[in-house]
Amino acid sequence: MYTIGQVAKFLGMSRDTLKFYEDKGLVRPKHNDENGYRTYNRHDIYDITTINFYREIDIEIKKIQEIRNNKSIAELQSLLEEKEQDVLAEIEYQKLLLTKLQSVKEDCQKIEQFLGKFTIKEMKPIEIKGELEHYTAYDEYETLSKHTDNLKKAITLTSLRRIIQFNDQGMIGDQFVIVKKVDDLDQKTEGEIRSHPRCMYTVIEDGRWSTGGKNTDNKVESSIKQAAQDNGYELLGLVYINLLLATYEEGLERVFLEVYVPIK
């Protein structure tokens, strides 16, 4: 027989948790009426370790009470299969979260390497899944959620691309599309696939910290044309802009955009 203190110590639990289990009728140690002490036998310890397992896999107390009082092996198996599906779904979410974290780390490296500098880079294939009137068309964000692998509680704007069309006179088209990266070109897709083997590539900074909230389209257009002229590149009249990272400096947002400008 063991005291509550002994059980709490070798199971790594608090006395309060053991008392909580007792209050819920999940474990029933013997009480000494003379001194009020509880004593636990090996069967009580089986109960506690089993309850701890159910709690570890996030089965609620009410369900554990049902298992404790009246559950057949078949009913228990069904409950565990249901919980298994929840765990598998959570694993898939954690994989998505890990991928997002790794992607943001890579984006930080891109900013350090390419901010304000032009290089030649391939724009890898993307599938156009939908379109928004504008990135500030918040009432259309439900469409964005349906077409992207978003986190549980966040709409991430990194699945949006701004596509600008221009000629020698200036901008002639401005489009905001929802995209998904295409890893396998043999895979069946529903939307239009866009890719460009040779692009002028750079990272630019937007946001109130660097621009004071002013529109920088003309400045960016001018720098693109100047860089193309300096290097003898022939532009195709397209610019793809992707939100790379948003952070803060002195309470103001710093927004970093990656820019692909296809060339011949």
Backbone hydrogen bonds, N-H to C=O, Kabsch-Sander energy under -0.5 kcal/mol:
donor,donor_aa,acceptor,acceptor_aa,energy
2,Y,40,Y,-2.3
4,I,38,R,-0.5
7,V,3,T,-2.4
8,A,4,I,-2.5
9,K,5,G,-1.9
10,F,6,Q,-2.5
11,L,7,V,-1.7
12,G,8,A,-0.5
12,G,9,K,-0.7
13,M,8,A,-2.3
18,L,14,S,-1.7
19,K,15,R,-2.6
20,F,16,D,-2.4
21,Y,17,T,-2.5
22,E,18,L,-2.0
23,D,19,K,-2.7
24,K,20,F,-1.8
25,G,22,E,-1.6
26,L,21,Y,-2.7
27,V,21,Y,-0.8
30,K,39,T,-2.0
32,N,37,Y,-2.6
33,D,31,H,-0.8
36,G,32,N,-3.1
39,T,30,K,-2.2
40,Y,2,Y,-3.1
45,I,41,N,-1.7
46,Y,42,R,-2.0
47,D,43,H,-2.2
48,I,44,D,-2.5
49,T,45,I,-2.6
50,T,46,Y,-2.2
51,I,47,D,-2.8
52,N,48,I,-2.7
53,F,49,T,-1.7
54,Y,50,T,-2.2
55,R,51,I,-2.6
56,E,52,N,-2.4
57,I,53,F,-1.8
58,D,55,R,-1.7
59,I,54,Y,-2.7
60,E,58,D,-0.5
64,I,60,E,-2.1
65,Q,61,I,-2.6
66,E,62,K,-1.7
67,I,63,K,-2.4
68,R,64,I,-3.0
69,N,65,Q,-2.1
70,N,66,E,-3.1
71,K,67,I,-0.6
76,L,72,S,-2.5
77,Q,73,I,-2.5
78,S,74,A,-2.0
79,L,75,E,-2.1
80,L,76,L,-2.4
81,E,77,Q,-2.3
82,E,78,S,-1.9
83,K,79,L,-2.1
84,E,80,L,-2.3
85,Q,81,E,-1.7
86,D,82,E,-1.4
87,V,83,K,-2.3
88,L,84,E,-2.5
89,A,85,Q,-2.1
90,E,86,D,-2.1
91,I,87,V,-2.3
92,E,88,L,-2.1
93,Y,89,A,-1.9
94,Q,90,E,-2.6
95,K,91,I,-2.2
96,L,92,E,-2.0
97,L,93,Y,-2.7
98,L,94,Q,-2.6
99,T,95,K,-2.5
100,K,96,L,-2.2
101,L,97,L,-2.5
102,Q,98,L,-2.5
103,S,99,T,-2.2
104,V,100,K,-2.3
105,K,101,L,-2.0
106,E,102,Q,-2.0
107,D,103,S,-2.1
108,C,104,V,-2.1
109,Q,105,K,-1.6
110,K,106,E,-2.0
111,I,107,D,-2.1
112,E,108,C,-2.0
113,Q,109,Q,-2.1
114,F,110,K,-3.1
115,L,111,I,-1.7
116,G,203,V,-2.7
117,K,114,F,-2.6
119,T,201,Y,-1.8
121,K,119,T,-0.5
121,K,199,C,-2.5
123,M,196,H,-3.0
124,K,122,E,-0.8
126,I,194,R,-2.3
127,E,180,K,-3.0
128,I,192,E,-2.9
129,K,127,E,-0.7
129,K,178,I,-3.2
130,G,178,I,-1.2
132,L,176,F,-2.8
137,A,134,H,-2.0
138,Y,136,T,-2.1
140,E,137,A,-2.1
141,Y,138,Y,-1.8
143,T,140,E,-1.1
144,L,140,E,-1.0
145,S,141,Y,-2.3
146,K,142,E,-1.9
147,H,143,T,-1.2
148,T,144,L,-0.6
148,T,145,S,-0.6
150,N,148,T,-1.5
154,A,151,L,-0.7
156,T,154,A,-0.7
159,S,156,T,-0.7
160,L,157,L,-1.8
161,R,177,V,-2.6
162,R,241,I,-2.5
163,I,161,R,-0.6
163,I,175,Q,-3.2
164,I,162,R,-0.6
164,I,239,V,-2.8
165,Q,173,G,-2.4
166,F,237,G,-1.9
167,N,170,G,-2.4
170,G,167,N,-1.0
172,I,165,Q,-3.2
173,G,165,Q,-1.5
175,Q,163,I,-2.2
176,F,132,L,-0.7
177,V,161,R,-2.7
177,V,175,Q,-0.5
178,I,130,G,-2.3
179,V,159,S,-3.2
179,V,177,V,-0.5
180,K,127,E,-1.7
182,V,125,P,-2.2
183,D,181,K,-0.7
187,Q,184,D,-1.4
194,R,126,I,-2.8
196,H,123,M,-1.9
199,C,121,K,-1.1
200,M,261,V,-2.9
201,Y,119,T,-3.2
202,T,259,V,-1.7
203,V,114,F,-1.3
204,I,257,L,-2.7
206,D,255,V,-4.4
209,W,253,E,-2.0
210,S,207,G,-0.7
211,T,207,G,-2.3
212,G,208,R,-1.5
214,K,211,T,-1.2
220,V,216,T,-2.5
221,E,217,D,-2.8
222,S,218,N,-2.3
223,S,219,K,-2.1
224,I,220,V,-2.3
225,K,221,E,-2.3
226,Q,222,S,-2.2
227,A,223,S,-2.3
228,A,224,I,-2.4
229,Q,225,K,-2.3
230,D,226,Q,-2.6
231,N,227,A,-1.5
232,G,228,A,-0.9
232,G,229,Q,-0.7
233,Y,228,A,-2.5
235,L,233,Y,-0.6
236,L,262,P,-1.9
239,V,164,I,-1.8
240,Y,260,Y,-3.0
241,I,162,R,-2.7
241,I,239,V,-0.5
242,N,258,E,-2.5
243,L,160,L,-0.6
244,L,242,N,-0.6
244,L,256,F,-2.8
245,L,256,F,-1.6
247,T,254,R,-2.7
249,E,252,L,-2.9
252,L,249,E,-2.0
254,R,247,T,-3.1
255,V,206,D,-2.2
255,V,253,E,-0.5
256,F,245,L,-3.2
257,L,204,I,-2.8
258,E,242,N,-2.7
259,V,202,T,-3.0
260,Y,240,Y,-2.8
261,V,200,M,-2.6
261,V,259,V,-0.5
263,I,198,R,-2.4
264,K,234,E,-2.4
